[in-house]
């Protein structure tokens, strides 16, 4: 939800100015303007955090998917794919081969 903040004269007698719609009151316009800048920065920070979280979640899901492909190829096929070998795929493949060797008693 996107909120629009603005500085308006305060009508309730608590202060001279307020930030609408959150009704924070201030004695001077300068105080209200400083707080409005803080609110803008907090909103921007929150938006950036949300976008970074989306990117990280996507990267994590991609890593896990490729890792699982590597494990699957090691355990079920016994060989690596020929193309597009990412580090996560290689790690999954190595892990799968290690598990295969342990299961077959070949880790001696």
DADA-V746250 format. One record per residue. N is the residue number from 1. NEAR is the number of other C-alpha atoms within 12 Angstrom. D_FIRST is the distance of its C-alpha to the first C-alpha in Angstrom with 2 decimals. Layout:
N|NEAR|D_FIRST  N|NEAR|D_FIRST
//
This chain:
1|6|0.00  2|9|3.78  3|13|6.41  4|14|9.89  5|22|12.71  6|24|16.28  7|28|19.67  8|24|21.57  9|22|24.92  10|24|24.93  11|16|26.56  12|14|27.07  13|12|29.79  14|15|28.31  15|20|27.90  16|22|28.23  17|27|24.66  18|31|21.18  19|33|17.66  20|22|15.65  21|15|13.53  22|18|14.27  23|23|18.01  24|27|19.48  25|29|22.94  26|27|25.35  27|18|29.00  28|20|28.82  29|21|26.61  30|17|27.13  31|20|25.66  32|29|22.54  33|23|22.31  34|17|22.85  35|26|20.09  36|29|17.69  37|18|18.76  38|16|18.21  39|23|14.59  40|19|14.15  41|14|16.09  42|14|14.18  43|19|10.86  44|16|13.12  45|14|14.83  46|16|11.91  47|16|11.08  48|14|14.84  49|14|15.28  50|14|12.93  51|14|14.94  52|14|18.17  53|14|17.59  54|14|17.20  55|14|20.37  56|14|22.22  57|14|21.52  58|14|22.78  59|15|25.75  60|15|26.57  61|15|26.59  62|18|28.77  63|22|31.08  64|21|31.56  65|20|32.28  66|25|34.86  67|26|36.35  68|25|36.84  69|31|38.49  70|34|40.89  71|30|41.77  72|27|42.33  73|27|44.58  74|27|46.59  75|25|47.14  76|17|47.57  77|16|49.04  78|19|50.55  79|19|49.70  80|25|46.94  81|20|45.20  82|11|46.79  83|8|43.76  84|13|40.34  85|19|41.09  86|22|38.11  87|18|38.54  88|24|36.52  89|29|38.77  90|29|41.85  91|26|40.78  92|29|40.23  93|31|43.57  94|26|45.37  95|23|43.89  96|28|44.94  97|28|48.42  98|22|48.77  99|21|47.90  100|23|50.30  101|17|53.09  102|14|52.57  103|13|52.65  104|12|55.81  105|11|57.46  106|11|57.60  107|11|56.14  108|8|59.58
//
